[in-house]
Amino acid sequence: MLTNRQLFLLHLGQTSSAPLMLEIERAEGIFMYGPKGKKYIDLISGVSVSNTGHRHPKVVEAVKEQVDAYLHLMVYGEVIQSPQVRYAERLCGLLPEGLNNCYFVNSGSEAVEGALKLAKRYTGRSRIIYFKNSYHGSTHGALSVQGSEVYKNAFRPLLPDTVQIDFNNESSLESIDKKTACVIIDPVQAEAGIIYPLNGFLEKIRSRCTEAGALLIFDEVQTGFGRTGFMFAIDRFGVVPDILVLAKALGGGMPLGAFISSKKIMASLITNPRLGHITTFGGHPVCCAAGLASLDVIIGENLVASCEEKSTLFKKELNHPLITEIRGEGLLLAVQLTGPEYVQYAVTHAPDHGLILDYFLFCGDAIRIAPPLIITNEEIFTACSQLKILLDDTMKNARKK
């Protein structure tokens, strides 16, 4: 009989020629466990998904209750399903008044696709402005507005009439004009290595979009649900987009995405044509039940309020000759090392030291730190201690490879 490792390589489509190949049997809280009981501290939360940790009891309870009621009933938008409407109400209640209508989908990429279609449909325009080193997913439309030619060139032609400009470059905003349907932006550029907007950059984009009649789309797939020390980056920067994109932590560990706008804007998908956007499994009742329970945990356990203290502790404890800088707020941090060869070695060998780490797509010399928000101070001390031992090993051996 073939092992799971062999079957993984034989029957599953691969994302790279060198997958981590780490087999996990179960997960709980901030920990993952291998077949022989080896314990790993998850320092990336499945890339900002498991904000309330793995298998939070309240999330598991909500999933079990919903499974006992019903699973899929009908394609999205035709049948009233309690988990969908209750979650939409809860989300819209946390957001500014203009973001009051929620369209659930399955993932961040699909939410971006829906947001781009909505902007083009509402404005009657085609041009889309996006930013260098942005990341919005890998489906064709989302890939068209990804800020890296490395990942795009092999799949051209992509969407026409897309224009890339520079993040934090005010002069580039002149590209936003009367032909622009929308501007899509990560309010914090995660995959660029946690780059924050400077000098009121988001406010200036908002003003320019309003002046040109273009819609502003915030992609908060990674920054949402307390990750940066605020429930949403909207709260951090005080800038309200026309469309908000959510996913990852939205589902509490289950697959779920959403794009949220005003009822007026969203209504443009209803007619001419009917079914202007449609999804079979979007807003799956089990996923919505899990997401709502996870959001209740974030609020009920004050995880957002404790996030900055934990961030400060990470920054204080992570001192090592290989570390040149730690960027970010809350529990979305970039640990800059002295060279990309060290990052590659550290991420690859992290499991040997009981850690799960990751890199950034567009910042090769930094390690991502984004643990579940439930991580305790004691667990942070342990994680940092193990990470510094890993960096000692990295400093000795990385350049020998």
TORPAMAR-523246 format. One line per field, with one value per residue (C-alpha): x, y, z. Coordinates in nm, 2 decimals. Example, Ala and Ser with C-alpha at 12.3 -4.5 7.8 and 13.67 -1.06 7.14 Angstrom:
<sites>
u <- c(1.23	1.37)
v <- c(-0.45	-0.11)
w <- c(0.78	0.71)
</sites>
This chain:
<sites>
u <- c(0.00	0.13	0.19	0.01	0.34	0.35	-0.01	0.03	0.29	0.11	-0.25	-0.26	-0.18	0.14	0.20	0.58	0.86	0.95	0.64	0.70	0.58	0.47	0.20	-0.05	-0.29	-0.47	-0.46	-0.58	-0.54	-0.20	-0.06	-0.05	0.04	0.22	0.16	0.40	0.27	0.53	0.40	0.44	0.36	0.16	0.31	0.12	-0.24	-0.28	-0.18	-0.41	-0.70	-0.71	-0.74	-0.93	-0.69	-0.75	-1.08	-1.20	-1.47	-1.73	-1.66	-1.67	-2.00	-2.15	-2.04	-2.19	-2.52	-2.54	-2.45	-2.74	-2.98	-2.88	-2.59	-2.62	-2.98	-2.97	-2.74	-2.66	-2.93	-3.25	-3.32	-3.32	-3.06	-3.03	-2.65	-2.61	-2.85	-2.73	-2.37	-2.43	-2.62	-2.34	-2.07	-2.26	-2.32	-1.94	-1.88	-1.94	-2.29	-2.21	-2.10	-2.44	-2.49	-2.29	-2.24	-2.09	-1.86	-1.61	-1.27	-1.07	-1.00	-1.37	-1.45	-1.20	-1.36	-1.70	-1.58	-1.41	-1.73	-1.94	-1.73	-1.73	-2.11	-2.19	-1.97	-2.00	-1.63	-1.35	-1.02	-0.89	-0.60	-0.39	-0.05	0.30	0.36	-0.02	-0.17	-0.54	-0.55	-0.46	-0.77	-0.76	-0.92	-0.74	-0.41	-0.47	-0.44	-0.15	0.15	0.42	0.50	0.68	0.34	0.15	0.35	0.30	-0.08	-0.13	-0.34	-0.52	-0.78	-0.73	-0.73	-0.55	-0.30	-0.03	0.09	0.32	0.22	0.28	0.36	0.11	0.20	0.09	-0.27	-0.30	-0.37	-0.72	-0.94	-1.29	-1.22	-1.14	-1.40	-1.21	-0.89	-0.81	-0.57	-0.44	-0.46	-0.15	0.06	0.11	0.29	0.53	0.66	0.40	0.42	0.19	0.05	0.23	0.14	-0.23	-0.19	-0.53	-0.71	-0.56	-0.68	-1.02	-1.04	-0.92	-1.16	-1.45	-1.35	-1.32	-1.63	-1.43	-1.50	-1.24	-1.20	-1.02	-0.88	-0.88	-0.85	-0.53	-0.59	-0.94	-1.07	-0.82	-0.50	-0.35	-0.47	-0.80	-1.10	-1.05	-0.80	-1.10	-1.09	-0.71	-0.71	-1.05	-1.10	-1.42	-1.40	-1.70	-1.64	-1.47	-1.33	-1.30	-1.20	-0.94	-1.04	-1.40	-1.48	-1.33	-1.13	-1.39	-1.38	-1.56	-1.52	-1.74	-1.75	-1.95	-2.08	-2.39	-2.73	-2.74	-2.41	-2.48	-2.82	-2.65	-2.58	-2.95	-3.06	-2.92	-2.83	-3.02	-2.78	-2.50	-2.29	-2.37	-2.21	-2.33	-2.16	-2.10	-2.21	-2.23	-2.44	-2.18	-1.91	-2.13	-2.21	-1.84	-1.75	-2.02	-1.90	-1.54	-1.63	-1.82	-1.51	-1.29	-1.52	-1.62	-1.26	-1.13	-0.87	-0.84	-0.76	-0.49	-0.33	-0.09	0.05	0.13	0.29	0.51	0.62	0.72	0.92	1.09	1.18	1.29	1.64	1.91	2.21	2.02	1.73	1.76	1.41	1.06	0.77	0.40	0.13	-0.07	0.00	0.09	0.47	0.76	1.09	1.36	1.67	2.01	1.95	1.70	1.91	1.85	1.47	1.46	1.66	1.46	1.12	1.23	1.39	1.13	0.95	1.27	1.24	0.87	0.76	0.55	0.68	0.63	0.77	0.62	0.56	0.72	0.97	1.23	1.43	1.16	0.98	0.60	0.48	0.10	0.00	-0.36	-0.48	-0.55	-0.17	-0.08	0.22	0.37	0.34	0.50	0.80	0.83	0.79	1.05	1.29	1.25	1.27	1.60	1.75	1.63	1.80	2.12	2.10	2.03	2.32	2.56	2.42	2.23	2.52	2.66	2.37)
v <- c(0.00	0.35	0.59	0.93	1.09	0.89	0.94	1.32	1.34	1.10	1.22	1.58	1.87	2.04	2.42	2.39	2.14	2.15	2.13	2.13	1.76	1.79	1.54	1.66	1.43	1.68	2.04	2.22	2.59	2.71	2.36	2.11	1.74	1.50	1.12	1.04	1.31	1.57	1.91	2.22	2.58	2.73	3.08	3.16	3.05	2.88	3.23	3.44	3.20	3.05	3.37	3.19	2.90	2.55	2.38	2.64	2.47	2.73	2.70	2.32	2.34	2.57	2.35	2.04	2.21	2.33	1.99	1.84	2.10	2.11	2.13	2.27	2.35	2.56	2.79	3.11	3.38	3.17	3.03	3.21	3.03	3.14	3.12	3.34	3.62	3.62	3.64	3.91	4.12	4.08	4.18	4.48	4.59	4.62	4.81	5.17	5.26	5.25	4.88	4.72	4.45	4.12	3.87	3.55	3.34	3.06	3.22	3.54	3.51	3.46	3.76	3.97	3.85	3.95	4.29	4.37	4.26	4.48	4.78	4.75	4.68	4.98	5.24	5.11	5.15	4.90	5.03	4.88	5.04	4.82	4.84	4.70	4.41	4.37	4.02	3.95	3.58	3.36	3.32	3.50	3.83	3.84	3.75	4.04	4.28	4.11	4.33	4.09	4.00	3.68	3.51	3.67	3.63	3.26	3.31	3.60	3.73	3.84	4.12	4.42	4.78	4.72	4.97	4.92	5.21	5.24	5.20	5.51	5.72	6.01	6.12	5.79	5.86	6.08	5.76	5.75	5.93	5.93	5.60	5.42	5.17	5.10	5.10	4.78	4.80	4.60	4.87	4.70	4.52	4.18	3.99	4.28	4.22	4.42	4.76	5.03	5.33	5.66	6.03	5.98	5.77	5.59	5.92	6.06	5.76	5.79	6.15	6.08	5.80	6.01	6.30	6.06	5.86	5.54	5.28	5.20	4.84	4.74	4.38	4.29	3.92	3.91	4.22	4.15	4.01	4.16	4.06	4.41	4.50	4.65	4.45	4.58	4.81	5.04	5.11	5.16	5.42	5.57	5.53	5.37	5.19	5.14	4.76	4.55	4.21	3.95	3.58	3.37	3.43	3.51	3.14	3.05	2.77	2.69	2.81	3.14	3.47	3.78	4.12	4.38	4.71	4.93	4.79	5.05	4.94	4.57	4.59	4.65	4.27	4.19	4.30	4.34	4.06	3.87	3.66	3.90	3.71	3.36	3.09	2.74	2.69	3.05	3.12	2.75	2.73	2.53	2.79	3.08	2.91	2.86	3.22	3.37	3.16	3.26	3.63	3.60	3.45	3.73	3.99	3.79	3.70	4.06	3.92	4.24	4.44	4.20	4.19	4.48	4.37	4.03	4.21	4.41	4.10	3.93	4.24	4.25	3.88	3.83	3.96	3.78	3.88	3.76	3.99	4.35	4.47	4.37	4.54	4.54	4.59	4.34	3.98	4.04	4.08	4.06	3.95	4.08	3.87	3.96	3.76	3.55	3.23	3.25	3.28	2.97	2.77	2.88	2.81	2.47	2.36	2.52	2.19	2.04	2.30	2.25	2.56	2.63	2.94	3.09	3.35	3.64	3.62	3.95	3.99	3.71	3.82	3.83	3.56	3.59	3.58	3.56	3.32	3.27	3.56	3.33	3.28	3.35	3.54	3.22	3.06	3.36	3.32	2.96	3.03	3.30	3.08	2.80	3.06	3.19	2.84	2.79	3.11	3.00	2.68	2.89	3.12	2.82	2.61	2.81	2.91	2.55	2.44)
w <- c(0.00	-0.09	0.19	0.22	0.12	-0.20	-0.28	-0.22	-0.49	-0.73	-0.73	-0.60	-0.83	-0.70	-0.65	-0.67	-0.72	-0.35	-0.13	0.25	0.26	0.63	0.72	0.98	1.16	1.38	1.50	1.81	1.92	1.79	1.74	1.46	1.53	1.30	1.28	1.56	1.79	1.70	1.79	1.57	1.67	1.38	1.33	1.01	1.08	0.74	0.60	0.82	0.81	1.16	1.36	1.64	1.63	1.50	1.60	1.85	2.05	1.97	1.60	1.61	1.80	1.54	1.26	1.42	1.49	1.13	0.99	1.18	1.03	0.66	0.42	0.06	-0.04	-0.36	-0.56	-0.38	-0.36	-0.40	-0.06	0.27	0.49	0.85	0.88	0.57	0.68	1.04	0.94	0.68	0.94	1.19	0.94	0.81	1.17	1.22	0.90	0.79	0.68	0.31	0.34	0.41	0.14	0.14	-0.14	-0.02	-0.24	-0.18	-0.16	-0.18	-0.55	-0.63	-0.41	-0.61	-0.93	-0.81	-0.69	-1.03	-1.22	-0.99	-1.04	-1.42	-1.42	-1.19	-1.36	-1.72	-1.75	-1.81	-1.68	-1.35	-1.16	-0.93	-0.75	-0.79	-0.55	-0.48	-0.45	-0.51	-0.60	-0.90	-1.11	-1.44	-1.33	-1.00	-1.17	-1.41	-1.11	-0.94	-0.91	-1.03	-1.39	-1.27	-1.19	-1.48	-1.80	-1.85	-1.86	-2.09	-2.24	-1.93	-1.87	-2.10	-1.98	-1.65	-1.53	-1.27	-1.05	-0.75	-0.39	-0.18	-0.49	-0.49	-0.84	-0.98	-0.88	-1.18	-1.37	-1.20	-1.45	-1.60	-1.78	-1.46	-1.33	-1.00	-0.80	-0.61	-0.33	-0.03	0.24	0.39	0.13	0.29	0.02	-0.03	0.32	0.53	0.37	0.52	0.34	0.41	0.42	0.39	0.07	0.12	0.19	-0.13	-0.33	-0.18	-0.28	-0.63	-0.69	-0.57	-0.80	-1.10	-1.03	-0.99	-0.72	-0.45	-0.36	-0.04	-0.04	0.33	0.27	0.49	0.71	0.83	1.16	1.40	1.22	1.24	1.58	1.44	1.34	0.98	0.82	0.76	1.13	1.13	0.85	0.86	0.49	0.36	0.02	-0.21	-0.21	0.06	-0.02	0.26	0.29	0.48	0.85	0.73	0.74	1.08	0.92	0.65	0.29	0.25	0.08	0.03	-0.14	0.04	-0.09	-0.07	-0.16	-0.44	-0.60	-0.54	-0.71	-1.05	-1.06	-1.05	-1.40	-1.75	-1.73	-1.46	-1.26	-1.33	-1.08	-0.96	-0.75	-0.65	-0.32	-0.21	0.14	0.22	0.54	0.73	0.64	0.74	1.07	1.14	1.04	1.26	1.55	1.49	1.47	1.80	1.96	1.83	1.98	2.30	2.39	2.31	2.07	1.88	2.19	2.30	1.96	1.99	2.33	2.17	1.87	2.10	2.28	1.95	1.85	2.19	2.21	1.84	1.86	1.66	1.44	1.13	1.20	1.06	1.10	1.21	1.02	1.09	1.35	1.54	1.45	1.09	1.10	0.85	1.01	0.78	0.76	0.61	0.29	0.10	0.14	0.52	0.47	0.24	0.49	0.79	0.64	0.51	0.84	1.07	1.13	1.26	1.54	1.60	1.40	1.09	0.90	0.56	0.33	0.13	-0.25	-0.33	-0.04	-0.05	0.25	0.52	0.72	0.78	1.14	1.17	1.44	1.56	1.77	2.06	2.11	2.48	2.60	2.74	2.39	2.23	2.46	2.36	1.99	2.00	2.19	1.93	1.64	1.77	1.79	1.43	1.33	1.50	1.29	0.98	1.03	1.06	0.77	0.52	0.30	0.30	0.09)
</sites>
